């Protein structure tokens, strides 16, 4: 199974269309990416905390295959910015304008 490339060329017109402003679109995507990143980091930290040991045993660290597999799983996940961009382009994000010019 081929993996998706980590770098994708995007059509700026597609990114601009929902907001009529490229920079506003990028702010929305950026905020969602930060949210996803925080969530993923919390999940990973929670799962790895189960393996936390009060004893610093170097052999135990190298032998913990389960912990290594969890880490590798998260490393293979798409980047938060990629997920956020896909959600934005698929109209899965909602936002509101705080300041509307009159």
N, C-alpha and C positions, 0 to 999 in steps of 0.2 A: 504494500500500500504506500503510495507516494504521499509525502506530507506537503502541506501548503507552503509556498515560499513565505519567508518572514517579511520580505519587502514587496509591496504591491504598488504599482503605479495607479494613482487615483485621478479621476476626471474632476478637476476643480469645479466645473459647472455643476456636477452632481452634488458636491459638498455645499456649494453656495445656494442651490435651489430652495431647500427648505426654509432658510432664514433670509435670503436675499443679501447675505453678507458673509463672505468667506471667514472673516475673523470671528464673527459671532458663532458660526458653525464650529470652528476649531475650539473655542472656549467651551462650548457645550460638550464636545467630544472629550476634551481634556478633563473636565469635571467628572464625567462619567468614568473615564479611565482611572482617575485617582480613587474614585469610589470602589471600582472593581479591584484595583491594586490593594487597597486597604483590606477589603474583604478576603482576598486570596491570601494575604500575608497573615491575617488573623487565623484563617483556617489551617494554614501550614504550621503556624506556631502552636496552635492547639493540638494538632496531631503529633508534632515532634515533642511537645511537653510530656506526653505519655511516656517517652523514652528517657526523660531527664533522670540523671543519676546524681546522687550526692557524692559519689566516689568518682574520682577522675582516673578511671582505668583505661589506659590507651588501647589495650586489646579489645575491651568491650566496645569501644567506639568503632573500631575497624570491623568487628564481627557482626554488628547489628544490621543485617540485610534488610529487615523490614523498614527501618529508618531510611536507608539508602534508597529503597524503592519508592517510598513516599516522596522523597526529595526529587528523584528523577521524574516522577509523575508530574510534579508541579513545574519542573524545568521544561517539560515537553508541552505544557499548556500554551495556547496562543497568548501573546502579550496583551495586557489590558487595553492598550491603545488600539490594537487591531480589533478586539472585541467591541470596543466602544464605537469605532468607526463603522463596523458592520451593523451594529444596532441603530446607529444614526441613519445610515443609508437605507435600512429596511423599515424605517419609520417606527421603531420600537421604543424610541425615547420621547419623553414629553418634557417641555420646558415652557417657561413663561417669561415675558419681558417685564423686568421690574420698572424700568423707566421708559415711558413711551412719550415721544415728542408730540406736542400738540400743534 
